[in-house]
Amino acid sequence: MEIQPPQRWLEAWDLTPDGEPFASSWSQLLPVRRGDQLLMLKAAMAEQEVAGSAFLAWLQGRGAAHVHERQDDAVLMERLFGPTALADLTKDQGDAAAFTVLRNVADAIHSAPAEPRFANIIPMEQWFAALAPVAASAGGVFVKAAATFEALGASTASRVHLHGDLHHGNVMRRADGTWAAIDPKGILGDRTLEFAMMLFVDVAVDGGIGDAPGVIARVSAASSVAGVDRERLLAWSFCQSALYAAWFAGHPHEALWRPLAEGLEGAAPEPRTLS
């Protein structure tokens, strides 16, 4: 199906198309120019994308793409380059090099002031709310995941604004070569949680999501680079994979995330050791 440029926003924001429109799972995108500025127009966004764009604007460029305009279901942001740049860096220099970039981006995002908070920030308890009911109804791996999350939440000493989906595909380069993130979720929680998603990425496999042995192999490098506790990071990764399995129950993606969660279950620390 041919994707039509979002004409309404081209006119409202005085934009000139500068490439072909394309679509993600949740929105339509178009490279544009306004004068000498290279920008990206993202429109027809799903509700979660609209919320993410509000958080992106609130960050004011701290570790993330600058937002120039935002209204209704559209956002105009600085154009970033190289959607595979961080994956390519991993292939050339190894996981630790990519983790260093991701940590620097995360640190910039976490530097946002704790108060006043972003108005619509999602508490991590809300983000992980699906675990407890699925544990009650389905049992299995979700029981330990729900208990692990409770222990992690109870032992979180301080909370920061998190991107919430920080991985290789969501960090690209600015024109000056620095790195910035896109597509944040906007979660308030444990800093260690931020580094969980990046562990799932295996650039050597189709689809980019690796298996449990790969996550376990990467956790030491990531925890060292990020300066977080290895066991706590492994516990968050286990919880995150189980959460995705809960969200995708009955969906084809469950076949990806549930085996990953089950593979991490035995390696994840016991909840009582996290309190």
N, C-alpha and C positions, 0 to 999 in steps of 0.2 A: 504494500500500500504506500502510495506517495505521501510524504509528510509535507504539509503546507506550512510556510513560515507564519509565525504569529503576528499578523499584520497590525493588530491593535496596538501592540507594544512598540513596534517599529515606528509607528506614527507618534505615539504618546511621548516616547523618549528620544525622538529624533535620531534613529539608528539606521545604518546602512548594512545590509547583509554582507558578510565577508567569508562565505563558505556555504556548504550545503547543510540544510537542517537534518537532524538525526534525533532518534528517540532512545531513551533509557526505559527501564521497566515502569518508571513512575512519572515521566515528564517528557517534554519536547525541548530540544536545545538547538540553538543557532549561533554560530560565530558572527559577531557584528563589530562595527566600528562606530564611534562617535567622535568625529574629528580625527585626531591622531591616536585615540585610545583604542586598544584592542580589548574587546569585551566579549562576554558570553551571556546570551539571553536564555533563560530557562523558564519555560511557561507551561501552562496546563498541568501544574504539579498536583500530585496526590496530597492529601491532607498532611501526611507525615513529612513530606518534602516542604510544604509551606511552613510548618513548625520549625524544621531545620534551617530554612532560609532566615527566619527571624533570629534564631540563635547565631547564625553566621553573621548577620548584620550587627548583632550586639557585641560580638568579639572584636569588631573594628580592626580586622586585619591581624590580630594576634595569632600567629600560626595558621591562619586561614585566609581564604580568598577575600579580598575587599568587596563589599557590596556598595554599588553606586545608586541603585534604585530598587525599591521593593513595594509591590502593591498587589493585593488580591492573591492570585495564584501565579504570580510572575516575579522573577528577581533578575536583576542585571548586575553581574559581577565581573571582576577582572578576569581576563582569560588566562588560564594556566595551560601548560604544555607538557606533553609526554605522559599519556595515560599508562604506559608501561615502563616509564623511566625508573621507578623504584624496583620493579621486578628485574629490569635489565641490570641495575646496580647489584642486585643480589646475585645474579648469574655471574657477573664479572668479579665481584669482590667478596661475596659471601653474605650470610645472614646478618652478621654483626654490623656490617656497613649500613645495611638498610635499617636495622634496629636503631642505629645512632641517629639517622635522619628522623625516624619516627619519634624517638625520644625528644629530640630538639623541637619538633613540631608540637608534641604533647606538652612539653614544658612551657612553650609560649602560650598555648591555650590555657593551661593551668594557672598562668600568671594573671588571668582575669581576676578582678577583685572579688573576694568572697561575699562582700556586701557593698552595694545592694546586689542581690542575686538577679540573674536573668529571670524575668517574671514567670515564664512558663517552663522553667527547668523541671526535668522529670526526676524525682527521687529514685534512687536505685531500687528501693522496695517496690515502687510501681513498675519499674522496668522488668523486674524479675517476678512479678505477681503470678505469672502462669505456673510457676514451679509447684507451689503447694497444692493447688487443686488437682493438677495432673498426677502428682505423687499419691494423692488420696485415691484417685480413680484408677490409675494405671499401674502404680507401684513400680517395681523394677528400679532402674537406674535413677529415676526421678526422686525416689525416697532419699537417697544419699545426697543428691544434688540440692534438694530443698533444705536438708539439715545443714549442709555445707554453706549454703547461702546465709542461713540464719546465723551461723557462727561467724562468718565473715562480716556480716552487717553489725553484729554485736561488738566485734573487736576493731571496727574502723574508728580510728582516733580522730581523724579530721576528714572533711569532704571538700572536694574541689569541683569546678565545672569541667566535665569531661566531654570530649568529642563523642564518644560512645560507639564509634564504628571505625576506629583508626587502623587502617591496614594499607597495604601497598597500592591498591587500586584507588584509594581516596586521598592520596598525596601526590601532587605534581609540582612542576617547576614554574616559577615566575619567569618573566622575560629576563630578569637580572640573574637568574640561576639559583635563587633561593627557593626553598621548598614551602609549600602551603597546602592546607587541607581543604577538601570540599565535603559536602553531604554529611554534616554532623547530625547527631541525634539530640544532643543537649541533655546530659544526665548529670545529676549531682551525686557524687559517690567517692569511693576509695580510689586514690590515684593508681593503685596497682591494677585495678580493673581495666584501665585504659590500654594496658599492654597485652591483654588477653587475645583480642581479635587477630593481632599480627602473627601470633603463633600458629594459627590455622593455615597460613599461606605457605604453599609449597610451589615454587615457580617451575618445578620440574614435572608437574602433573597437569593433565588436562583439567580445566575448570579451576585450577589454582588452590583447591582445598585439599590439604594432605590428610594423613592418617594419624592415629594416636601415637605410634612410635616416633613419627616425625615431630609432633608437638612436644613430646617428652625430650627429644634430642635438642630442640631449639630453646627450651625453657631456660636452660642455664645461661646461654649467651644473652637472651633477652633480659633476664633478671639482672645480670651483671652490668649490661649497658644502661639499663633504666635505674639501677640502684634500688631494686625492690627485692623482697624476700622470695627466694625460689619456690618454696612450698606454697606460699600464699598466692603467687602468680599461677602455679599449676592448679590450685583450687579454684581460682577465678575462671581459668580456661575450661575446667571441667563444668562449672556452673553455666558458663556461657554456651557451651556446646549442648548441654541438656536443655537450656532454655530454647535454643533454636529447634531442637527436636520436638519440644512441646508445642512451639508455635506452628510447626509444619506437620503436626500429627494428621495423618490421612492424606498428605500432599506428597508428591514424588520426592521433594527435598528431605523428607523424613529419613529416607534410605541413605542419605549422606550424613546427616547430623546424629542420628541415634546410634549407629555403630561407632562413631567417633566418641560420643559421650560414654558409651559402654567400654570402649577401649581405654579411656582415661580414668574410669571409675576406680580401678584397682591401684593406679599410681597416685591418685589424689590423696592428700592427707586426710586422716579421720577428722570429722568436725570438732571433736572434743579438743584436738591439739591446736585449734585455731582461736579458741576463746581466750 
